[in-house]
Amino acid sequence: MKMTRKLGTALSLAGTLTLGSMVMAAPAEASSYCAYQGSDRACGVTYSTYDVHEVCDNEADGNGIYAYFYDEWGGINRVNDGNGSASGCGRETWDHNGIYAIEICEDDWGDDTCIYKRY
């Protein structure tokens, strides 16, 4: 009885260690950031070696949408949603610099309406 209990404990411990090492070996999760201007959105995802910047015009109002993605070192990337509210979004991949802030703008009549969000 004691031998069976010890064997069961050893197998349980081995299973826990294997599962623990699998969890530790998993890649780190990406960080994501979004800013909204009405229903329009601009999102950035930071991975370990690159960033993805995406802008989506979700309003059929005839106004275009674009966004500026700022990094901590003064870099700025502008992304447009070139097809308006039709299916698909504007997307670009950038070298990994992290995302410091996003400014999303609607190209409306007069001065563009923009929302700035810092992280």
C-alpha positions as CSV (number, residue, x, y, z in Angstrom):
1,M,0.0,0.0,0.0
2,K,2.8,2.4,0.9
3,M,4.6,1.6,-2.4
4,T,1.5,2.3,-4.5
5,R,0.9,5.7,-2.7
6,K,4.6,6.7,-3.2
7,L,4.4,5.7,-6.9
8,G,1.1,7.7,-7.3
9,T,2.7,10.7,-5.6
10,A,5.8,10.5,-7.8
11,L,3.7,10.3,-11.0
12,S,1.5,13.2,-9.9
13,L,4.6,15.3,-9.2
14,A,6.2,14.4,-12.5
15,G,3.0,15.3,-14.3
16,T,2.8,18.7,-12.5
17,L,6.5,19.5,-13.4
18,T,5.9,18.6,-17.0
19,L,2.8,20.8,-17.2
20,G,4.7,23.6,-15.4
21,S,7.5,23.5,-17.9
22,M,5.1,23.6,-20.8
23,V,3.4,26.6,-19.4
24,M,6.8,28.4,-18.8
25,A,7.9,27.5,-22.3
26,A,4.9,29.2,-23.9
27,P,5.6,32.5,-25.7
28,A,4.8,35.7,-23.9
29,E,1.5,37.2,-24.8
30,A,1.3,40.2,-26.9
31,S,0.1,43.6,-25.6
32,S,-2.7,45.3,-27.4
33,Y,-3.9,48.9,-27.3
34,C,-7.0,50.5,-28.9
35,A,-8.4,54.0,-29.4
36,Y,-11.9,54.8,-30.7
37,Q,-13.5,57.7,-32.5
38,G,-17.2,56.9,-32.5
39,S,-17.4,53.4,-34.0
40,D,-14.1,53.7,-35.8
41,R,-11.1,52.1,-34.2
42,A,-7.3,52.1,-34.3
43,C,-5.5,49.2,-32.6
44,G,-1.9,48.3,-32.1
45,V,-0.5,45.0,-31.0
46,T,3.1,44.7,-29.7
47,Y,4.9,41.4,-30.1
48,S,8.5,40.7,-29.0
49,T,10.0,41.6,-32.4
50,Y,7.4,43.7,-34.2
51,D,4.2,45.8,-33.8
52,V,1.0,45.6,-35.9
53,H,-0.9,48.8,-36.4
54,E,-4.5,48.6,-37.7
55,V,-7.2,51.2,-38.5
56,C,-10.8,50.3,-39.2
57,D,-13.5,52.7,-40.6
58,N,-16.7,51.2,-39.2
59,E,-19.0,54.1,-40.1
60,A,-20.7,54.5,-43.5
61,D,-20.6,58.3,-43.1
62,G,-18.4,59.3,-46.1
63,N,-15.6,60.4,-43.8
64,G,-12.2,58.7,-44.0
65,I,-10.3,57.5,-41.0
66,Y,-6.6,57.4,-40.1
67,A,-4.4,57.1,-37.1
68,Y,-1.0,58.0,-35.8
69,F,0.9,55.4,-33.7
70,Y,3.6,56.9,-31.5
71,D,6.5,55.0,-29.9
72,E,8.6,56.0,-26.9
73,W,11.5,57.2,-29.0
74,G,9.6,59.8,-31.1
75,G,8.7,57.5,-34.0
76,I,5.3,58.1,-35.7
77,N,3.6,55.7,-38.1
78,R,0.4,56.9,-39.9
79,V,-2.0,54.2,-41.1
80,N,-5.1,54.9,-43.2
81,D,-8.2,52.8,-43.9
82,G,-8.1,53.4,-47.7
83,N,-11.4,51.7,-48.6
84,G,-13.7,53.7,-46.2
85,S,-16.3,51.6,-44.4
86,A,-16.0,48.7,-46.9
87,S,-14.8,45.4,-45.6
88,G,-11.1,45.3,-44.6
89,C,-8.9,47.6,-42.6
90,G,-5.6,49.5,-43.1
91,R,-2.8,47.5,-41.5
92,E,1.0,47.8,-41.3
93,T,3.7,45.9,-39.6
94,W,6.4,47.9,-37.9
95,D,9.7,47.1,-36.2
96,H,9.2,46.5,-32.5
97,N,9.3,49.9,-30.8
98,G,6.3,49.5,-28.5
99,I,3.2,51.7,-28.5
100,Y,3.3,54.9,-26.4
101,A,0.1,56.5,-27.7
102,I,-2.5,56.3,-30.5
103,E,-4.2,59.3,-32.1
104,I,-7.2,58.3,-34.3
105,C,-8.7,61.0,-36.6
106,E,-11.8,61.2,-38.7
107,D,-11.3,63.2,-41.9
108,D,-14.5,65.2,-41.6
109,W,-15.6,68.6,-42.8
110,G,-13.2,71.4,-41.5
111,D,-10.6,70.4,-38.9
112,D,-10.4,66.7,-38.5
113,T,-11.9,65.3,-35.3
114,C,-9.1,63.4,-33.4
115,I,-8.9,61.5,-30.1
116,Y,-5.5,61.0,-28.5
117,K,-5.0,58.1,-26.1
118,R,-1.7,57.6,-24.2
119,Y,-0.8,54.3,-22.5
